[in-house]
């Protein structure tokens, strides 16, 4: 197994961090959908006022109190949606930052691996060349030795 370089480890760390932000985003998005549904229901309630023409004082007061509570709940729901939207945008921003860091780390890791592979290729090529020279040198040495032995044999 090849040893991981520093940038591979940084990319892994950033991946873990971005996944954590994704996990935090999911419930917020679900909550936003839920609150939007509630807001729609409250808006429908607000629009479906009592349409009776004649109301007694108690009915009018009761209707007024109900409308007031509906408006309070609508403002509460809107403020909650704004808060959730702010939280979502902040988490998405952090998620994107970690994804960018992860991408940069992976690119740097790949470039380091490419440089390392290129250096290894150069080293292997140099070793092959030195072996070729050594083989060529030993071939010529053997040829000289054989020639010397032939000369010595002829001298006898």
NUFI-391596 format. One record per residue (C-alpha): y, x, z; residue in three letters; residue number from 0. Coordinates in Angstrom, 2 decimals, padded with zeros to 5 digits. Layout:
# NUFI-391596
c2 / c1 / c3 / type / seq
Y / X / Z / ALA / NUM
...
END
This chain:
# NUFI-391596
c2 / c1 / c3 / type / seq
000.00 / 000.00 / 000.00 / UNK / 0
003.40 / 001.29 / -000.99 / UNK / 1
005.92 / 001.83 / 001.77 / UNK / 2
008.80 / -000.65 / 001.68 / UNK / 3
012.22 / 000.82 / 001.19 / UNK / 4
015.23 / -000.17 / 003.25 / UNK / 5
016.60 / -002.54 / 000.63 / UNK / 6
013.31 / -004.46 / 000.39 / UNK / 7
013.50 / -004.99 / 004.14 / UNK / 8
017.15 / -006.07 / 003.92 / UNK / 9
016.26 / -008.54 / 001.17 / UNK / 10
013.49 / -009.94 / 003.35 / UNK / 11
015.91 / -010.28 / 006.28 / UNK / 12
018.43 / -012.12 / 004.11 / UNK / 13
015.70 / -014.40 / 002.78 / UNK / 14
014.72 / -015.33 / 006.34 / UNK / 15
018.39 / -015.97 / 007.23 / UNK / 16
018.98 / -018.14 / 004.16 / UNK / 17
015.82 / -020.13 / 004.93 / UNK / 18
017.12 / -020.74 / 008.46 / UNK / 19
020.33 / -022.16 / 007.03 / UNK / 20
018.33 / -024.35 / 004.66 / UNK / 21
016.37 / -025.70 / 007.60 / UNK / 22
019.62 / -026.52 / 009.40 / UNK / 23
021.02 / -028.22 / 006.29 / UNK / 24
018.17 / -030.68 / 005.81 / UNK / 25
018.74 / -032.78 / 008.97 / UNK / 26
022.51 / -032.77 / 008.39 / UNK / 27
022.09 / -034.15 / 004.89 / UNK / 28
019.72 / -036.83 / 006.21 / UNK / 29
022.23 / -037.71 / 008.92 / UNK / 30
025.00 / -037.96 / 006.33 / UNK / 31
022.93 / -040.41 / 004.28 / UNK / 32
022.16 / -042.45 / 007.40 / UNK / 33
025.82 / -042.62 / 008.48 / UNK / 34
026.90 / -043.54 / 004.93 / UNK / 35
024.46 / -046.47 / 004.98 / UNK / 36
025.85 / -047.59 / 008.34 / UNK / 37
029.39 / -047.27 / 006.98 / UNK / 38
028.46 / -049.46 / 004.01 / UNK / 39
027.02 / -052.09 / 006.35 / UNK / 40
030.15 / -051.99 / 008.52 / UNK / 41
032.35 / -052.33 / 005.45 / UNK / 42
030.32 / -055.38 / 004.39 / UNK / 43
030.75 / -056.87 / 007.87 / UNK / 44
034.49 / -056.27 / 007.71 / UNK / 45
034.75 / -058.01 / 004.34 / UNK / 46
032.59 / -060.95 / 005.42 / UNK / 47
035.09 / -062.31 / 007.90 / UNK / 48
034.85 / -065.77 / 009.30 / UNK / 49
036.09 / -067.89 / 006.45 / UNK / 50
036.43 / -071.09 / 008.46 / UNK / 51
039.83 / -072.62 / 008.16 / UNK / 52
040.03 / -074.12 / 011.58 / UNK / 53
039.18 / -071.88 / 014.48 / UNK / 54
039.61 / -072.53 / 018.12 / UNK / 55
041.52 / -070.03 / 020.21 / UNK / 56
038.31 / -068.64 / 021.71 / UNK / 57
036.70 / -068.29 / 018.29 / UNK / 58
039.82 / -066.58 / 016.97 / UNK / 59
039.92 / -064.18 / 019.92 / UNK / 60
036.18 / -063.48 / 019.57 / UNK / 61
036.55 / -062.88 / 015.86 / UNK / 62
039.49 / -060.58 / 016.51 / UNK / 63
037.49 / -058.58 / 019.07 / UNK / 64
034.58 / -058.28 / 016.68 / UNK / 65
036.87 / -057.10 / 013.87 / UNK / 66
038.45 / -054.56 / 016.22 / UNK / 67
035.02 / -053.19 / 017.18 / UNK / 68
034.05 / -053.04 / 013.51 / UNK / 69
037.21 / -051.05 / 012.71 / UNK / 70
036.48 / -048.72 / 015.63 / UNK / 71
032.93 / -048.18 / 014.38 / UNK / 72
034.17 / -047.58 / 010.83 / UNK / 73
036.65 / -044.94 / 012.01 / UNK / 74
033.93 / -043.35 / 014.15 / UNK / 75
031.54 / -043.29 / 011.18 / UNK / 76
034.21 / -041.78 / 008.91 / UNK / 77
035.02 / -039.08 / 011.43 / UNK / 78
031.30 / -038.32 / 011.82 / UNK / 79
030.91 / -038.08 / 008.03 / UNK / 80
033.87 / -035.68 / 007.89 / UNK / 81
032.33 / -033.54 / 010.65 / UNK / 82
028.93 / -033.52 / 008.95 / UNK / 83
030.55 / -032.65 / 005.60 / UNK / 84
032.37 / -029.73 / 007.24 / UNK / 85
029.14 / -028.53 / 008.85 / UNK / 86
027.25 / -028.87 / 005.56 / UNK / 87
029.87 / -026.94 / 003.60 / UNK / 88
029.92 / -024.18 / 006.24 / UNK / 89
026.12 / -023.88 / 006.22 / UNK / 90
026.03 / -023.92 / 002.41 / UNK / 91
028.64 / -021.17 / 002.32 / UNK / 92
026.61 / -019.03 / 004.73 / UNK / 93
023.43 / -019.79 / 002.77 / UNK / 94
025.10 / -018.63 / -000.46 / UNK / 95
026.39 / -015.46 / 001.23 / UNK / 96
022.87 / -014.58 / 002.37 / UNK / 97
021.45 / -015.34 / -001.08 / UNK / 98
024.03 / -013.02 / -002.66 / UNK / 99
023.17 / -010.27 / -000.16 / UNK / 100
019.48 / -010.80 / -000.85 / UNK / 101
020.07 / -010.53 / -004.59 / UNK / 102
022.09 / -007.32 / -004.17 / UNK / 103
019.41 / -005.80 / -001.92 / UNK / 104
016.69 / -006.64 / -004.43 / UNK / 105
018.72 / -005.12 / -007.27 / UNK / 106
019.34 / -001.96 / -005.27 / UNK / 107
015.65 / -001.81 / -004.33 / UNK / 108
014.63 / -002.14 / -007.98 / UNK / 109
017.07 / 000.58 / -009.02 / UNK / 110
015.73 / 002.91 / -006.31 / UNK / 111
012.17 / 002.20 / -007.44 / UNK / 112
013.17 / 002.90 / -011.05 / UNK / 113
014.80 / 006.18 / -010.03 / UNK / 114
011.73 / 007.12 / -008.00 / UNK / 115
009.42 / 006.27 / -010.92 / UNK / 116
011.62 / 008.28 / -013.30 / UNK / 117
011.52 / 011.28 / -010.95 / UNK / 118
007.75 / 010.95 / -010.67 / UNK / 119
007.45 / 010.79 / -014.47 / UNK / 120
009.60 / 013.93 / -014.80 / UNK / 121
007.48 / 015.68 / -012.18 / UNK / 122
004.28 / 014.67 / -013.95 / UNK / 123
005.67 / 015.80 / -017.31 / UNK / 124
006.69 / 019.17 / -015.82 / UNK / 125
003.23 / 019.57 / -014.31 / UNK / 126
001.61 / 018.79 / -017.65 / UNK / 127
003.86 / 021.33 / -019.37 / UNK / 128
003.05 / 024.00 / -016.79 / UNK / 129
-000.67 / 023.29 / -017.19 / UNK / 130
-000.31 / 023.57 / -020.96 / UNK / 131
001.52 / 026.90 / -020.56 / UNK / 132
-001.09 / 028.09 / -018.08 / UNK / 133
-003.89 / 027.08 / -020.46 / UNK / 134
-002.12 / 028.73 / -023.37 / UNK / 135
-001.47 / 031.86 / -021.32 / UNK / 136
-005.06 / 031.97 / -020.14 / UNK / 137
-006.22 / 031.45 / -023.73 / UNK / 138
-004.19 / 034.45 / -024.90 / UNK / 139
-005.34 / 036.48 / -021.89 / UNK / 140
-008.94 / 035.71 / -022.77 / UNK / 141
-008.26 / 036.65 / -026.37 / UNK / 142
-006.76 / 039.99 / -025.26 / UNK / 143
-009.66 / 040.65 / -022.91 / UNK / 144
-012.16 / 039.89 / -025.65 / UNK / 145
-010.26 / 042.07 / -028.07 / UNK / 146
-010.20 / 044.94 / -025.52 / UNK / 147
-013.91 / 044.53 / -024.88 / UNK / 148
-014.54 / 044.58 / -028.61 / UNK / 149
-012.51 / 047.76 / -028.95 / UNK / 150
-014.39 / 049.36 / -026.06 / UNK / 151
-017.68 / 048.31 / -027.53 / UNK / 152
-016.72 / 049.77 / -030.88 / UNK / 153
-015.64 / 053.03 / -029.26 / UNK / 154
-019.03 / 053.62 / -027.79 / UNK / 155
END
